[in-house]
């Protein structure tokens, strides 16, 4: 399983701890140091079945600085993917990619259903 996170994020730390406590092996990737490529984002979005907007870190400083709350509704999917690929801090985290499952953000019940 690929676990994409930002090490300083408390939600990511909770998710990592949950994975370790449940004996789930994972490869960790720092979203800031090794940002997701556009191609990966497109693939994960398709696999997740989630609206693309769910992939945005809406509580992040960069999201607010770029005023994306107002801009996203007028953007095409292509423009959104291009934007997400520019900076890992725009992407909601943590991300868990296990086979054909893609989890965005950490909700323990959701992760239990998908990964146990």
C-alpha positions, 0 to 999 in steps of 0.5 A: 500500500502507498501512504502519501502524507505530510509528516508535520500533519497531525491527521497524517500522524493519526492515520500512520499510527492506525496503519501501524496498530493494525499491522498494515504494511505501507510505503510512505511518501512525503507529499511535499517532497515527492508531489503526485504527478498529474498522471497519478492524480488522474488514475487515483481520481478514476479509481476513487469514484470521488468528485475531483474537488475532494482531492483538494486540501480545502483547509490549506493555506495555499488553497486560501491564498489562491482563492480556490473556493471561488475559482474551482467551480469555474475550472475544467477537470483538466485545469484542476488536475494541472493545478493539483499537480503543481504543489503537493500541499494543494492535495488532500492528505493523507492518501492511501492507495491499496490495489484498486482502492483510493482513500482521500483524507483519514476517516477511521471507519472508512479506512477500516471498511476498505483496508481490513 
